[in-house]
């Protein structure tokens, strides 16, 4: 039976559907919805991990790695992911739909993840992008298992486009560096923790990245090591600012920049000043292509005035259209002063602010008095209303609760 509705119309309708019952009703209305809905549901598939604890099979407590070539380690998967795996095994049509496969397991060893991915990709022959998250957290150091993992990773190199490494240290990097040097197709790399000293004498990696996230403060030389071949292609960059400042003038295609800082609530004003100066120096080198910047405080801190006192926002590039300050704290007086100037960020169209901004730094204000917060919001919104009268309307979005590093994914 031929489709009863044009494909473009069906895709438009599916874009508005968020509830399973609505999808089911549309599929009953027209059979044309069913194949398109399947394609959308199965295009990106994620295999998540069970929350139940289990033995580390890779360490010798259970089966050997070689046994998993015929029987994958499904014990690491949650119930939904196990059902999904069996569906792909028994339905050739469904197995032809996935284009991106994500292994999102945090507790299992790398031997288990590599074996599982090997089996999954056999069932998904048309997957163009593979994402390994948290590689390195549970690495098995038995020599035979280590070689098996590396062989599996090397075999998957042509398809691996997204990689998240939980911990890249001097202990765990030696066996992986050789493989990573040949990841010509890798587009997205996230490293939550890394030992920068290990890479200072290595040749730059031949990546052509579009997205890079570094969760540790690393020397500028290490950043160059990771991005030497990615300067023309890198569009999205996340860095952690601490003891180093970075020169971003060579990143000509960069459009989105996230800077993580870690202010802590103790008497170390010199370190706070250094961090603020490094943040300002990095912002001052942003290329004109940058249109979105986020500044995130991942420290456990009370309100500190160092960002206001050093006037870090004065160094924002004028090309900015989106500014995210919802995950850090800045004084309202500083914001009001800046945005009252018509020349400040003339292209800005969207700003995110924390819902707990204060005009001074006393603890009672930090805890938040509702009336005072409302007054602060109204003052900020009045400033942006004045900007809108000049034809430059800015969408103001408020983050409703204090943010912590645990919220970051």
C-alpha positions, 0 to 999 in steps of 0.5 A, a space after each residue: 500500500 503506497 504512502 498516503 501522505 507526503 514524506 515532507 509532511 510526515 517528517 514535519 508532524 513527527 518533529 512535534 511529537 514527544 509522546 508515544 501515544 501520539 506516535 501510535 495514533 499517527 501510525 494508525 492514521 497512515 502506514 507511511 508514519 511507521 517506516 519513517 518513525 522507525 528510521 528516526 528512533 533507530 538512527 542513533 541508538 545508545 546501549 546503557 549500563 545496568 545499575 546492578 553491581 556485577 563481577 569484573 569478568 575481565 579480571 578473571 572472575 568470570 569468562 575470558 575475553 575470547 569467549 565473548 567473540 561468540 557470546 557478548 557480555 550482555 551482563 553489563 547492559 540494562 534491560 532496555 539495552 538488552 532487548 534492543 540488542 536482541 531486536 537487532 539480532 533477529 530483525 535484519 530491517 531494524 539492524 540496517 537502520 542505525 547510523 550512530 552506535 553509542 556504548 555508554 557504560 561507566 562501570 565495566 572494564 574496557 575489555 567488556 566494552 570493546 567486546 560488546 562493541 565488536 558484537 554490536 557493530 556486527 549487527 549494525 553494518 551501516 553504522 557510520 559513527 561509533 561513540 565509546 564513552 568513558 574509555 580508560 576508567 576500567 582498563 584491564 591490565 592483563 597483557 592478553 586482554 590488553 592486546 585484545 582490546 587494542 585489536 578491537 579498537 584498531 579494527 573499528 578505527 575507520 568507523 570511530 567518529 566519537 570518543 569519550 575517555 574517562 581518564 587518559 593518564 600516563 598509565 593507561 595512555 601508552 597502549 592507546 596512543 598508537 591506535 589514536 594516531 590513526 583515527 583519521 575519521 574522529 570528529 568528536 573527542 572528550 577527555 575528562 581527565 588526562 596526564 599532560 606530561 605523558 604527551 610532551 615528547 610525542 608528535 601531534 595527533 592527526 585528528 580532524 576534530 569538530 568537537 573537543 572537550 578537555 575536563 582538565 587544565 592542560 598546558 597550551 603545548 598539550 592543546 596544540 598536540 591534540 589540535 595541530 591538525 584540527 585548526 581549520 575544522 574545530 567548531 566547538 571547544 571546551 577548556 578548563 582554565 586554571 594556571 594556564 591561558 590559551 591563545 585561540 587566534 589560530 582557531 579560525 573556524 571556532 564558533 562555540 567556546 565553553 570555559 570551565 573555571 574552579 573558584 574555591 571559597 578559601 583565602 587564596 586571592 592570588 590564585 583567584 586573581 591569576 585564574 581571572 587573568 588567564 580567563 580574560 587573556 583567553 577570551 581576548 584571543 577569541 577569533 571573530 568566528 566565535 558566536 557562542 561562549 559559556 563560562 562555567 564555575 565547577 568549583 564548590 564556592 560561595 560568591 566571590 567578587 574576583 570576576 567582577 573586580 577583574 572585569 573579565 566580561 570586558 574581553 568578550 568578542 563583539 561577534 558574540 550572539 549567545 552568552 551563557 553565564 547561568 553556571 557562574 555567579 556575577 554581580 548584578 551591578 557589573 552586568 548592569 554597567 556593561 549592558 547599559 553601554 550600547 556598544 557592548 556586544 552589539 550582536 547579542 541575541 540570547 543570554 543565560 543568567 543565574 537565578 541567584 545573582 547578588 549585588 554584594 557578597 554577603 552569605 544571606 544574599 547568596 542563600 537567596 532572599 526571594 524579594 531581592 532576587 526578583 528586584 535583581 531580575 527586574 533591574 537586568 530585564 529593564 536594561 535589556 528592554 532598553 536595548 530592545 528599543 534600539 532594535 536589538 532585542 535580547 532573549 533573557 533566560 534564567 537558570 533557576 537553581 545554583 549549578 554544580 559540577 555534578 550537573 555537567 554531562 
